Amino acid sequence: MSLTRRTFLGASAAAVASAPALTAQANDKIVVGVMGTGGRGTHLARSFAAQPNVEVAYVCDVDPSRVAAAQKVVAEGGRSSPRVVADFRRILDDRAVDLFVCAAPNHWHAVSAILACQAGKHVYVEKPCSHNAAEGEMLVAAARRADRKVQMGNQRRSMPKVIEGIQALRDGIIGRVYFAQSWYTNNRPSIGTGMATSPPAGLDYALWQGPAPAKPFRSNYLHYNWHWFWNWGNGELGNNGVHTIDLCRWGLGVDYPTAVTSAGGRYRFKDDQETPDTQVVSYDFADGKTITWEGFSCNQIPASPKPNALFQGERGSLALFDNGYTVYDERGRETKKETGGTTGDALHFANLLAGIRGGTRLNSEIEEGHKTTLLCHLGNIAHRTGKRLVCDPARKGAITNDEAAQRMWAREYAPEWTPRV
């Protein structure tokens, strides 16, 4: 069929009207389509295919040189070979598909997930779940309206020892918890100065840009550097900060902040990168709690091992790792250490599949994913405006002290891709 937006939306409306019940039998096969076949997308395709009674029926990418490799990986071990498509709407038009997985660049996350919900699909969306705050709110609304299961890819929410450590905080192991710190470090090289050139042969650059306002192609945009341009990415804060900020928010039991500040910039290299490589963000909350995140894209912190998050309370501190946690008293003396927990993504995928089949509670249901992603957006807005943001928790974090900052809550779209719920 012709995949014009008009026919797709018509098909989507019909799909919602005739969509299967939210839950299915525990042994029902779940059919999956994956959008985006870079390193993360190919990993997701392989991992979902390895889950019991799951078939990855589609792999999708606008770059044919990448999608063929993903098809081969999924078919390894005697599994069925998925169909290759360039346009993700072909996945959404197939009523046999139960679950849509989005691992495309950030500017596609919420837009494609909203369309998937409207097409009657459940969704696994990579972090961050949105490119901006407004479309994150729309994704939550779309999931509710279509009654779909939508999970964000912050997989630490499903790691047993992480869950145990958070529960220990809830149980008062360090008393009242009021402060949480988190970090990210890397040694990323310069992205250099790009040149205006034609896109790589075979790449559908117009579809790659999709909902983002069109920009002429330059040689240093793809396939990873888009993270460092505001038109498509959210910098290191949205790329990796979202993981550990999520742990901080979860451990403190907080939702929307009252104030956000950011310091930093692009310090290491002079190149085309728009987003900071050095950033320190602080979030204050109404009940006397604070989260900080430090991101160093081009430097390491000389301390090992660094926890994903460090919580401070009235009776000590708790350092949280993927495979365990360590508790210290007020003087910094170790009092408890738990290790050996299962890590990786498989449990997070299994949790979503159990939610689809039997109504199991999702460990990172999309509203929780959105609240964490919103903190990343607010940190970037504070950076870009140079302002301390005052936010209203009663209005889901809306910025109240700066109209220009609040306008950055949303973005402009290519007209044919403007999301609507």
N, C-alpha and C positions, 0 to 999 in steps of 0.2 A: 504494500500500500504506500501511497505517498505520505511522507512524514512531515508535512507542513504542520506548523504550530496549531492551526485550526483543527485539522483532523486529529492531531494528537490529543488536544484538550477534549474533543468530543469522545474519543476512545477512553480517555481517563475517567470522564464522568460516568460512562457506562461501566467501567471496571469497578469503580467505587460502589455503584448501585448493585452490582452482582458479585462483589468481593466475597471470598469465603469468610466463615466465622473467624473471630480473632484467634481462637485456640483450635488446635487440631489434635488428633490422637498422637500419643507419644511415639508410635512407630511410623508415622506418616513421613514420606519423603519430602524434604524441603528443597525446592529448586531455586538456585541463586544466579544472579547476574552481577558481574563486577565491573564497575566503571573506573578506569585508571589502572594502568599496568606498569607503573614504575616499580622501584624496589618494594615499596610498601604494598602497592596494589597486587603485585604478583605473589607476595607473601600471603596476603589475605585470601587470594583465590586458591592457592595451594592449601592453606590451613582450613578453609571452609570445606574444600573437597575431601579433606581427611577426616572430617567429622562423620559419625555414623549416620547413614541414610540421608546424605546430602549430595546433591548433584549440582556442580557448577556448570550451568548450561550456556553461559555467555561470558566472554571477556571482551572488554570494549576499550578502545583507545583511538585518539585522532592521529597517532603516530604508528603506522603499520610496522615499523622496525621493532617496536616494543611489544605490540600485542601478540605477534607470532611466537615470541619467546614465552610469554605467559601461557598461551595455549598449550605449548609443549610441556611446560612444567605441570600444569593441571592434569594432563593426560598420562603422566608418569605413573607407573605401578598398575597399569591396566585399567585405570579409570577412563570414563568416556571423555572424548575430546570435546571441549566447549566450542560453540560457534563464535567466530570472530566478527565483531561489528565495530564501526567507527562512530556511530551515533547512538548514544545511550537510550534514546527514545525508542529504539527497536526493542530493547529489553522491556521497557515499560509497556509496550503494546502487546507483549506476549502474556496472555492470561495464565499460562502455566507457571510463570515465575512468581515465587512467594516472597523472596527476599532480595532487595536491591542493596548492593554494597558500593559506597562511594569512597574511592581513594584518589580522586582527581584533585587538582590544585584547589586551594582554599576558597577561591571565588565561586567554585561550583558546589561546595558542600551543601549549604542550605538550599540553594535553588534547585538542584537535582533531587535532594531529599524531599522537598515540598512536592515536587511533581510526582515523585514515586509514591508518596502517601496518597495523593489525589488519584493515582492509578491503581490504588488498592494494594500496594506492596508494603511489607514491613521493611525496615531500613536499618542498616549498620552504616553509620557515617563516621569517617575519620575525624580526629581532632584537628583544629578547632571546629565545632559543629557549624560555624557561620563565619562569614567574612566581616560582618558588622552586627551591631546589637539588634537593629530592627528586624533583619531577616532571621536572626535566632529566635526572636519572639514569634515570628510568623511560622517557623518550623514547629515550635511547640504547639501552636494553634492548629496547624495542619495535621499533626499527629493526633490531637484530640478529636478534631472534626471527623477524620477518617477512621478513628479507633484502631490505629496501627501501633505496633511495637516499634519503637525507635531507640536505638542504643548508640551512644558515642564511644569512640575507641580510646577511652582512657582505662586501659586494661588493668591497672593496679587496683581498681575497685573490685576485681574478682580474685586477687591473690590472697590465699588463706591467711598468711602471716601478717599481711597489711591489714586485713579485716580484723584480725585478732588484736593488733596494736591499736587500731582506732577504738575497738571495744574497750580495751584497757583504759584508754583516756576517758571514755564515757563512764567507766566504773570508778573513776577517781584515783587511779594509780599514782598520779602526781598532783592530786588536789584540783582546785579550780585552774583550768587551762586558759591562758590569756594572750599568748604570743606564739606565733609559728613562723619559722624561717625556711626558705627554700632557695635552691641554686640551680644553675645550669652552666656548664663550661664546655668549651670546644677549642679547636685550633684551626678555624676555617681560614682559607687563603683569600686573597683579594679576588673580587669578581672582575677587576679591570675596567676598562672603558670600552663599551660595546660599539659596534659599527652598524650603520643601517645596511641591511642586506636582505636577500630573499629568505623565506623560511626554508628549512630542510625539505628536500624532495619528498613528496608524499604526505607531509604533515598538513592537516587541515587547520591552519592557524586561526581562521575565522571562528571555527567551532571550538577550538581550544580557548579562545578569549570568551566566547559565549556571552554571559551576562555582563561582563566587564566592559566599560567604554573602550572602544577599539584604539589601540596604539600601534603604530608601525613597528614591524619586527626589527629587533636588534640582536646582534650575535651573542650577547651574554644573558639572554632571558631564560633559555631552556637548557636542560630540563629541571634544574633545581633552583636556579638563582631567582626565579619568580618570587620566592619567599621574601626577598629583600626589596621588593617594589610594592608600594601601597596599593596599586591598582589590582593586584592579584593575591598578595600575601599579607601576613600580619607580623612579620619580623620574628625574632627568636622568642619573643613573649608568647605569640600565638603558636609558634612551631613546636617549642619544647617546654616553655614556661607553664603552659596549660596543664601538663601532667602533675608537676609538683605543687602548683597553686591549688589544684584540685584536692590533693592530699591535705594541704593546710586548711582549706575551707571545710572539708569533711571532718577533720579532727577537731577543729574549733566549734563546729556546729553552727556556722554562720551562712547567711545568704547574700544580702545586698549591702554594700558598704555605705558609710556616711561621708567618707572623704578618700581621695586618691591623689598621690603625688608621684612624680617620676623624675629621675635625674639620669643623665648620660648622653650618649651620642655615638656617631660613627667616628671613632678615635684612632683605630689601628691603621687603616688604609685610607687613601684618598682615591676613591673610585666611584662607580655609579650607584653603589648601594644607598638606598634611601632610609632604611631602617637602622636603628642603633646596634652596634656590636658590644656596647657596654651600657648596661641599664640597671638601675635600682628602683624598684617600685614598692610603694607602701600603701596598704589598704587599712583604713580604720573602720570599725563597726560599732554600732550603737551600744552594745552591751560590754564595752570596755575590753575589746579584743583587737589585735592587729596582726596582719600578715605582711611579711616582706618577701620579695623575690629579687635575686641578683643574677643577672645574665651576663656571661662573658663569652662571646662567640670566638674571640681570638686570644684567650688567655686561660690558663689553668689556675686553680686554687691549690697551693701546696699543702694539702691535708688529705690523708687517705685512711680509711674510706670515708667519703663524704656522704652523710645520709641524704635521702630524698627530701626529708623534712625533719625539722627539729622543733619540738614543742616545749614551751616553758610553762610551768605551773607553780602553785604555791608550795608544793612539796618536792620539787625537783624538775627533771626534764625527761623527755622520751625522744630518742632518735629512731626514725622509721626508715627501713630499707625494704627492697623488694622481697627479700627472703626472711625477714625478721625484724626485731626491734630490740633496743637496749634502753633500760631505765636507769636513771641516775638520781641520787638524792640531792638535797639543796647544796651540798658541798662538791658536787660533781663526782661522787663515788658511785661506781656501778653497783646496782642492787639486783638487777635481773637482766638476763639476756636470752632471747628466743631466736633461733636460726633454723634453717632447713626447710623453709616454706617453698611450695611450688611457685615458679615464676613463668613468664611467657604469656601468650595470648589465648591459648586453647580454652581455658576455663571461662574467659570472657565471651568467646564465641558460643560455648556450650550453654552459658547462661541465657543468651539471647534466643538460641534455638529452643531451649526449654520454655522460655516465655511465649514463643510463637506456638509451640505444640500444646502446652498445658497451662499457660497463664502464670508461670513462675515470675516473681517480682524481678525486674531488671536491676542489675547492680549499678548501671549508669543510665537510667531512663532519661530521656532527652531534656526534660526540664532541669534535672540536676546538671546535665552536661552544659546546658545553656547558661546556667548561673555561673559556672566556672569560666566558661568562654567569655562571658560578659566582663569578668574582672580583667581578662587580657585586653579586651577592647578598650576598657576604661583606662588601663595603664598606657596604652598606645595613644589614646586621645590626650591624656595628660602630657605625654612626651611631645606630641606634635603641636600642642597649643602653648606649652610652657606654663600651664596654669595648674594650681591646686584645685582639683575638682571637688565641689560639694555635691553630694548625691542624696536622694530621698529614698530610703528603703521602702516607704509606703507606696512609692510610685515605681517600684521594681528597679531602683538604682538610677532613675532619671537625674541628669545633671541640672542643678538649679541655679548655679551662680555664673554661668557663662553661655550665652546664646550661641556663639560660634562653636563652642565645644559640643553643645547639645545637637547642633546640626550634623555633627559627625557621627551621631547615633545611626544614621542611615547613609546610603550612597546613591549615586546615579547609576542607572543600568542601561545597557543596550535595549532600546524600546521593546524589541520582540521577546526579551527574556525577563522583563520585570515580573518578580514574583507576586502572586496574589493569593489570598486565602479567604 
